[in-house]
Amino acid sequence: MKKYLLLLVIFPSICFAGWTEQGEISSIYSHNGFIIIDSSVSSNLCGTNGKFWWPTSDDDSQELLSLALTAFTAGFKVQVVVNDTPASTDCLYGGNKMTHLKIFK
């Protein structure tokens, strides 16, 4: 029983590991099959703070774009999860490859 209780306590913290601090999106653009956003989110793994990208071929690319556009248009804050082990292919356009996006009012 204690093992299950411990799992219930630890699991939520694992689920939210990797989220950045909140920031605002300042621009969104598309280039060569990628969506790129500039923001005030702190993440400097690839040398440019606040820049993130994802390929339009990703399964949830349209959902990420919808969330990003909503946050940009409404001025909401966002948090992202990035690939935190950047290889040379993960630092395209000076930014990190984003895998998750959450918006806040």
Backbone as JSON, one array per atom type, in Angstrom:
{
  "sequence": "MKKYLLLLVIFPSICFAGWTEQGEISSIYSHNGFIIIDSSVSSNLCGTNGKFWWPTSDDDSQELLSLALTAFTAGFKVQVVVNDTPASTDCLYGGNKMTHLKIFK",
  "N": [[0.82, -1.19, 0.0], [1.94, 1.24, 0.77], [3.75, 1.63, -1.29], [2.1, 2.22, -3.47], [0.93, 4.6, -2.62], [3.19, 6.24, -2.5], [3.83, 6.29, -5.22], [1.59, 7.67, -6.21], [2.08, 10.17, -5.11], [4.52, 10.93, -6.23], [4.11, 10.74, -9.02], [2.55, 12.98, -10.17], [4.48, 15.08, -10.07], [6.38, 14.16, -11.84], [4.99, 14.19, -14.22], [4.8, 16.91, -14.84], [7.35, 17.73, -15.15], [9.97, 19.5, -16.74], [8.66, 21.69, -17.85], [8.87, 25.05, -18.92], [9.41, 28.39, -17.56], [6.76, 30.85, -17.45], [5.87, 32.92, -20.27], [5.4, 35.4, -22.88], [4.27, 35.17, -26.28], [5.84, 36.69, -28.99], [6.09, 36.67, -31.75], [5.09, 34.68, -34.59], [5.94, 32.46, -37.09], [6.27, 30.8, -40.32], [8.47, 28.55, -41.98], [9.99, 26.74, -44.47], [8.62, 24.25, -43.87], [8.46, 24.31, -41.12], [7.24, 25.62, -38.01], [7.91, 28.54, -36.29], [8.37, 30.19, -33.24], [8.82, 33.26, -31.5], [9.49, 34.38, -28.25], [9.06, 35.51, -24.81], [9.78, 33.55, -23.13], [11.91, 31.84, -20.92], [14.5, 29.98, -22.02], [17.4, 28.67, -22.94], [18.85, 26.76, -24.35], [19.78, 26.44, -26.94], [21.13, 28.74, -27.52], [19.62, 31.0, -28.22], [17.46, 32.84, -26.47], [14.1, 32.12, -25.75], [13.2, 31.31, -28.29], [11.51, 28.98, -30.31], [10.67, 25.96, -32.11], [8.81, 23.74, -34.3], [8.2, 20.92, -36.43], [5.99, 21.04, -39.25], [5.08, 18.62, -39.96], [4.69, 17.09, -37.71], [2.49, 15.11, -35.68], [0.78, 16.54, -33.93], [1.01, 19.14, -34.82], [-0.8, 21.08, -35.89], [-2.46, 21.52, -33.69], [-0.63, 22.59, -31.84], [0.0, 24.93, -33.24], [-2.51, 26.21, -33.25], [-2.88, 26.68, -30.48], [-0.67, 28.36, -30.03], [-1.28, 30.56, -31.71], [-3.66, 31.41, -30.52], [-2.75, 32.18, -27.96], [-0.98, 34.23, -28.72], [-2.67, 36.09, -30.05], [-4.53, 36.74, -28.03], [-2.9, 37.64, -26.04], [-2.08, 35.98, -24.0], [-0.16, 34.18, -21.54], [2.4, 31.66, -21.97], [3.68, 28.33, -21.5], [6.26, 26.02, -22.24], [7.49, 22.79, -23.29], [10.6, 21.54, -24.08], [12.91, 19.77, -26.21], [15.37, 18.71, -24.29], [17.94, 17.83, -24.72], [19.81, 18.96, -26.76], [20.68, 18.28, -30.04], [22.59, 18.91, -33.0], [20.63, 19.06, -34.97], [18.41, 19.73, -33.52], [18.54, 22.38, -32.9], [17.49, 24.26, -34.76], [17.12, 27.28, -36.62], [18.07, 28.81, -34.55], [16.68, 28.14, -32.26], [14.99, 26.07, -29.77], [13.64, 22.76, -30.2], [10.29, 22.44, -29.76], [8.02, 20.53, -27.8], [5.67, 20.48, -26.34], [2.96, 22.67, -25.49], [1.44, 25.05, -23.42], [-1.18, 27.22, -22.49], [-1.96, 30.2, -20.61], [-4.31, 32.25, -18.96]],
  "CA": [[0.0, 0.0, 0.0], [2.83, 2.39, 0.83], [4.34, 1.82, -2.61], [1.1, 2.89, -4.31], [0.8, 5.97, -2.13], [4.38, 6.93, -2.95], [3.67, 6.48, -6.66], [0.6, 8.74, -6.4], [2.68, 11.43, -4.73], [5.62, 11.24, -7.15], [3.66, 10.77, -10.42], [2.24, 14.33, -10.68], [5.67, 15.9, -10.28], [7.03, 13.65, -13.05], [4.19, 14.6, -15.37], [4.99, 18.31, -15.16], [8.77, 18.02, -15.25], [10.41, 19.98, -18.03], [7.97, 22.91, -18.29], [9.61, 26.3, -18.73], [8.68, 29.47, -16.92], [5.78, 31.47, -18.35], [6.27, 34.08, -21.05], [4.46, 35.75, -23.95], [4.71, 34.99, -27.66], [5.95, 37.97, -29.68], [5.9, 36.46, -33.19], [4.91, 33.3, -35.08], [6.1, 32.4, -38.54], [6.48, 29.49, -40.93], [9.59, 28.56, -42.91], [10.48, 25.43, -44.94], [8.0, 23.13, -43.18], [8.59, 24.46, -39.68], [6.63, 26.77, -37.37], [8.87, 29.1, -35.36], [7.82, 31.27, -32.42], [9.69, 34.05, -30.65], [8.75, 34.64, -27.03], [9.82, 35.93, -23.64], [9.98, 32.35, -22.3], [13.33, 31.57, -20.66], [15.06, 28.68, -22.4], [18.56, 29.09, -23.7], [19.65, 25.58, -24.68], [20.38, 26.56, -28.28], [21.8, 30.02, -27.68], [18.69, 32.11, -28.4], [16.43, 32.76, -25.45], [12.71, 32.33, -26.13], [12.88, 30.91, -29.66], [11.13, 27.58, -30.36], [10.17, 25.53, -33.41], [8.35, 22.37, -34.47], [7.91, 20.63, -37.83], [4.57, 20.97, -39.61], [4.75, 17.21, -40.17], [4.35, 16.46, -36.42], [1.07, 14.75, -35.56], [0.01, 17.58, -33.25], [1.47, 20.44, -35.29], [-1.93, 22.01, -36.01], [-2.91, 21.85, -32.35], [0.36, 23.51, -31.29], [-0.16, 26.21, -33.92], [-3.75, 26.82, -32.75], [-2.61, 27.19, -29.14], [0.26, 29.5, -30.15], [-2.01, 31.69, -32.27], [-4.6, 31.87, -29.5], [-1.98, 32.89, -26.94], [-0.45, 35.44, -29.33], [-3.76, 37.01, -30.32], [-5.18, 37.17, -26.79], [-1.91, 38.14, -25.1], [-1.94, 35.05, -22.88], [1.17, 33.63, -21.28], [2.58, 30.26, -22.35], [4.8, 27.51, -21.03], [6.57, 25.0, -23.22], [8.45, 21.74, -23.0], [11.51, 21.43, -25.21], [13.86, 18.67, -26.21], [16.44, 19.29, -23.48], [19.24, 17.29, -25.09], [19.9, 19.46, -28.13], [21.66, 17.87, -31.04], [22.69, 19.99, -33.99], [19.37, 19.15, -35.7], [17.37, 20.25, -32.63], [18.74, 23.82, -32.72], [17.22, 24.95, -36.01], [16.69, 28.68, -36.55], [18.53, 29.37, -33.29], [15.77, 27.83, -31.17], [14.79, 24.7, -29.31], [12.48, 22.02, -30.69], [9.24, 22.42, -28.74], [7.2, 19.32, -27.88], [4.41, 20.73, -25.66], [2.64, 24.08, -25.29], [0.31, 25.28, -22.53], [-1.46, 28.66, -22.4], [-2.54, 30.68, -19.35], [-5.0, 33.52, -19.03]],
  "C": [[0.87, 1.26, 0.0], [3.47, 2.68, -0.52], [3.38, 2.56, -3.53], [0.92, 4.34, -3.91], [2.0, 6.81, -2.59], [4.3, 7.23, -4.44], [2.69, 7.61, -6.95], [1.16, 10.11, -6.05], [3.74, 11.86, -5.73], [5.13, 11.45, -8.58], [3.32, 12.18, -10.91], [3.47, 15.19, -10.92], [6.45, 15.44, -11.51], [6.31, 14.15, -14.28], [4.47, 16.04, -15.79], [6.46, 18.7, -15.22], [9.09, 18.52, -16.65], [9.69, 21.21, -18.54], [8.83, 24.12, -17.99], [8.82, 27.25, -17.85], [7.72, 30.07, -17.93], [6.38, 32.67, -19.07], [5.22, 34.34, -22.12], [5.09, 35.55, -25.31], [4.72, 36.35, -28.35], [5.82, 37.85, -31.19], [5.78, 34.97, -33.5], [5.12, 33.34, -36.59], [6.41, 30.99, -39.0], [7.63, 29.59, -41.93], [10.02, 27.12, -43.21], [9.92, 24.25, -44.16], [8.12, 23.15, -41.67], [7.79, 25.68, -39.23], [7.63, 27.24, -36.31], [8.16, 30.19, -34.55], [8.96, 31.95, -31.66], [8.87, 34.43, -29.42], [9.67, 35.18, -25.94], [10.04, 34.77, -22.67], [11.48, 32.1, -22.14], [13.68, 30.14, -21.01], [16.2, 28.97, -23.34], [19.45, 27.91, -24.1], [20.37, 25.71, -26.02], [20.98, 27.93, -28.53], [20.9, 31.21, -27.91], [17.54, 31.94, -27.43], [15.05, 33.01, -26.03], [12.32, 31.95, -27.54], [12.64, 29.4, -29.7], [10.59, 27.23, -31.75], [9.62, 24.12, -33.31], [8.03, 22.15, -35.94], [6.4, 20.56, -38.09], [4.13, 19.53, -39.85], [4.45, 16.46, -38.87], [2.86, 16.19, -36.35], [0.23, 15.84, -34.92], [0.42, 18.99, -33.65], [0.34, 21.47, -35.37], [-2.46, 22.44, -34.65], [-1.95, 22.84, -31.68], [0.22, 24.9, -31.92], [-1.41, 26.93, -33.43], [-3.55, 27.42, -31.36], [-1.7, 28.42, -29.19], [-0.45, 30.73, -30.68], [-3.01, 32.28, -31.27], [-3.87, 32.7, -28.44], [-1.45, 34.22, -27.48], [-1.54, 36.51, -29.49], [-4.36, 37.59, -29.04], [-4.2, 37.75, -25.76], [-1.75, 37.26, -23.87], [-0.49, 34.62, -22.73], [1.2, 32.16, -21.66], [3.71, 29.64, -21.55], [5.02, 26.45, -22.08], [7.45, 23.92, -22.61], [9.29, 21.59, -24.25], [12.32, 20.15, -25.09], [15.1, 19.19, -25.5], [17.8, 18.65, -23.69], [19.51, 17.7, -26.53], [21.04, 18.84, -28.92], [21.71, 18.98, -32.07], [21.38, 20.15, -34.77], [18.24, 19.7, -34.85], [17.47, 21.75, -32.44], [18.54, 24.56, -34.04], [16.77, 26.37, -35.73], [17.05, 29.32, -35.21], [17.66, 29.04, -32.09], [15.7, 26.36, -30.84], [13.59, 24.06, -29.98], [11.47, 21.89, -29.54], [8.38, 21.16, -28.93], [5.83, 19.5, -27.25], [4.21, 22.24, -25.5], [1.39, 24.19, -24.43], [0.09, 26.78, -22.45], [-2.18, 28.98, -21.09], [-3.19, 32.04, -19.57], [-4.4, 34.51, -18.06]]
}
